[in-house]
Amino acid sequence: MVTPKHLCPWGLKAFDLLKRHGYEVEDHHLASEEENERYKKEQDVDETPQIFIEGRHIGGYDALREHLGLGPDPKEGQTYQPVIAVFSIALLMAVAECWAALHALAPVRIAELFVAFSMCVLGILKLRDLQSFATGFVQYDLLAQRYVPYACVYAFIETLAGVFMLGGVLTWLAAPAALVVSTIGAVSVFKAVYLEKRDLSCACVGGGSKVPLGFVSLTENLMMMTMSLWMLLK
């Protein structure tokens, strides 16, 4: 469907897939919602676009991917991509900040900055939709299951602890708070995943994510625990 107010993303993605696989594409636009609905009724389909290859009806975008041997769209299944993006950028930020401040690559300082930046970014992702995060978090966090508002408190503690650690201020407050919540988090994840064998999505990058609960979630909490202990020792 292509109208002045709407451009179908699945139509564009299907067009791109066909072109990249060497097909010559004849693109027929549906110019209004009414025309779109009429076409679906006439063809007895529940979605557009509909793809035909050499006269053979393939189906919609997902059917096209299957026909081309690509499998489901990556967005549909569980993926570690959000966490990889956060940790990769946090590491690059840490290296850049260390170089800017010291004109050298100091491994210990890079590690400190990496964990603090990661906490801040993960905190932002949680804070952007606190209710959605809380919905996912209460499914496995032991304290949040007993006191639901703690889910929101956790997001603020993680974020502010990261900020204070970056600035080297209020460490006496930030480090113990982060240590407590990360320890509870680590125990909760270990219990849900490794003892109870539950198949859940992690709320570490915010609510509604497709990141599987498991090693990455446990790693996030262990990083916070290690950073907290290190800051207290310093």
VOGU-3710 file (C-alpha; in Angstrom, 3 decimals, decimal comma):
1> mvtpkhlcpw> 0,000/0,000/0,000  1,385/3,396/-1,049  -0,572/6,515/-0,115  0,409/10,122/0,676  0,263/9,252/4,385  1,467/5,655/4,419  4,249/3,651/2,797  4,081/-0,074/3,552  7,413/-1,172/5,116  6,796/-4,841/4,290
11> glkafdllkr> 6,260/-3,936/0,644  9,578/-2,104/0,590  11,359/-4,980/2,330  9,836/-7,545/-0,045  10,827/-5,403/-3,057  14,388/-5,139/-1,719  14,657/-8,898/-1,083  13,521/-9,724/-4,598  15,922/-7,225/-6,191  18,855/-8,515/-4,126
21> hgyevedhhl> 18,061/-12,061/-5,262  18,236/-11,076/-8,909  14,542/-10,758/-9,747  13,061/-8,134/-12,035  10,172/-6,697/-10,029  6,888/-5,269/-11,251  5,480/-3,291/-8,339  1,717/-2,662/-8,139  0,662/-0,030/-5,610  -2,590/0,009/-3,650
31> aseeeneryk> -3,348/3,711/-3,422  -5,817/3,807/-0,520  -6,976/1,870/2,533  -10,198/1,060/0,715  -8,335/-0,327/-2,274  -6,125/-2,327/0,052  -9,122/-3,868/1,841  -10,880/-4,590/-1,445  -7,803/-6,365/-2,805  -7,514/-8,561/0,307
41> keqdvdetpq> -11,162/-9,593/0,037  -10,909/-10,321/-3,690  -7,756/-12,419/-3,263  -8,913/-13,990/0,028  -5,741/-12,929/1,866  -5,313/-11,218/5,229  -2,297/-9,044/4,475  -0,429/-7,110/1,823  1,918/-7,121/0,047  1,285/-10,333/-1,872
51> ifiegrhigg> 4,149/-11,661/-3,983  3,907/-13,640/-7,225  6,980/-15,128/-8,890  6,554/-16,061/-12,561  2,791/-16,286/-12,023  3,038/-18,452/-8,918  1,471/-17,038/-5,760  4,088/-17,008/-2,993  2,226/-15,073/-0,292  3,234/-12,212/1,992
61> ydalrehlgl> 6,617/-10,993/3,213  7,175/-13,889/5,629  6,229/-16,416/2,933  8,715/-14,741/0,589  11,508/-15,104/3,131  10,652/-18,785/3,519  10,552/-19,229/-0,260  14,017/-17,667/-0,561  15,374/-19,934/2,179  15,948/-17,087/4,634
71> gpdpkegqty> 13,759/-18,275/7,494  11,710/-15,967/9,743  12,485/-12,267/9,943  15,140/-11,906/12,709  12,868/-9,505/14,597  10,389/-12,295/15,271  12,582/-14,561/17,381  14,804/-14,184/20,409  18,046/-12,340/19,774  21,055/-10,991/21,657
81> qpviavfsia> 21,424/-8,083/19,236  20,224/-5,358/21,678  22,696/-6,454/24,351  25,540/-6,787/21,848  24,812/-3,247/20,651  24,806/-1,837/24,194  28,011/-3,539/25,299  29,856/-2,826/22,041  29,064/0,897/22,080  29,744/1,139/25,814
91> llmavaecwa> 33,179/-0,389/25,243  33,955/2,010/22,396  32,821/4,938/24,553  35,053/3,728/27,390  38,084/3,449/25,119  37,407/6,881/23,606  36,950/8,548/27,005  40,063/6,907/28,426  42,130/8,073/25,459  40,706/11,595/25,627
101> alhalapvri> 41,458/11,914/29,343  44,786/10,085/29,614  46,097/9,932/26,022  46,692/6,261/26,777  44,748/3,027/26,937  44,622/2,061/30,604  42,879/-1,339/30,900  41,640/-0,801/34,462  40,151/2,613/33,660  38,585/1,261/30,463
111> aelfvafsmc> 36,969/-1,550/32,474  35,601/0,955/35,009  34,189/3,189/32,295  32,807/0,240/30,339  30,744/-1,044/33,260  29,554/2,445/34,235  28,565/3,332/30,656  26,804/-0,030/30,288  24,824/0,589/33,473  23,772/4,040/32,260
121> vlgilklrdl> 22,675/2,852/28,813  20,832/-0,184/30,191  19,200/2,119/32,722  18,014/4,468/29,978  16,449/1,552/28,117  14,564/0,556/31,265  13,472/4,110/32,129  12,069/4,850/28,683  9,096/2,588/29,519  9,105/1,737/33,211
131> qsfatgfvqy> 5,784/-0,095/33,228  6,787/-2,384/30,377  10,129/-3,079/32,075  8,412/-3,830/35,373  6,049/-6,292/33,680  8,999/-8,325/32,429  11,145/-7,871/35,551  8,591/-9,147/38,060  8,425/-12,472/36,249  11,808/-13,505/37,625
141> dllaqryvpy> 13,198/-11,021/40,167  12,638/-12,374/43,675  12,286/-9,002/45,416  10,086/-7,467/42,704  7,718/-10,440/43,044  7,219/-9,543/46,718  7,184/-5,761/46,239  6,309/-4,744/42,673  7,373/-1,039/42,931  10,938/-2,294/43,470
151> acvyafietl> 11,120/-2,917/39,715  10,992/0,847/39,131  13,422/1,479/41,985  15,880/-0,965/40,427  15,967/0,965/37,149  16,761/4,232/38,941  19,417/2,654/41,149  21,214/1,097/38,185  21,171/4,335/36,190  22,197/6,698/38,980
161> agvfmlggvl> 24,866/4,290/40,259  26,405/4,312/36,790  26,339/8,127/36,706  27,897/8,462/40,168  30,568/5,902/39,329  31,463/7,830/36,180  31,860/11,006/38,184  33,523/9,369/41,154  30,999/10,995/43,510  28,801/9,545/46,251
171> twlaapaalv> 30,575/6,215/45,861  29,724/5,397/49,484  26,049/5,444/48,447  26,121/4,254/44,829  28,391/1,233/45,258  26,496/-0,463/48,139  23,127/0,208/46,469  24,325/-1,293/43,182  25,868/-4,227/45,035  22,592/-5,059/46,791
181> vstigavsvf> 20,334/-4,898/43,730  22,814/-6,723/41,480  23,255/-9,524/44,029  19,494/-9,984/44,271  19,332/-9,889/40,473  22,044/-12,502/40,038  20,374/-14,887/42,498  16,998/-14,332/40,817  18,303/-15,047/37,317  20,238/-18,122/38,462
191> kavylekrdl> 17,142/-19,509/40,195  14,776/-18,833/37,265  17,065/-20,077/34,494  19,374/-22,697/35,922  17,281/-24,189/38,735  13,696/-23,793/37,520  14,608/-23,995/33,786  12,107/-21,260/32,905  12,032/-19,898/29,348  11,720/-16,128/29,793
201> scacvgggsk> 12,763/-12,936/28,049  15,211/-10,671/29,846  14,093/-7,178/30,852  17,715/-5,958/30,959  17,260/-3,821/27,821  13,746/-2,717/28,746  10,316/-4,231/28,473  9,160/-6,163/25,450  12,650/-7,252/24,449  13,419/-10,536/22,699
211> vplgfvslte> 16,652/-11,107/24,628  16,503/-14,539/26,284  16,933/-14,590/30,053  20,134/-16,402/30,922  23,865/-15,903/30,687  23,704/-12,282/29,493  21,351/-11,260/32,302  23,549/-12,989/34,830  26,613/-11,282/33,347  24,981/-7,846/33,699
221> nlmmmtmslw> 24,434/-8,431/37,404  27,894/-9,898/37,949  29,454/-6,865/36,225  27,546/-4,544/38,571  28,598/-6,601/41,592  32,252/-6,552/40,550  32,197/-2,836/39,803  30,534/-2,080/43,142  33,100/-4,073/45,099  35,951/-2,469/43,156
231> mllk> 34,654/1,044/43,840  34,292/0,271/47,546  37,845/-1,079/47,672  39,162/2,036/45,923
//
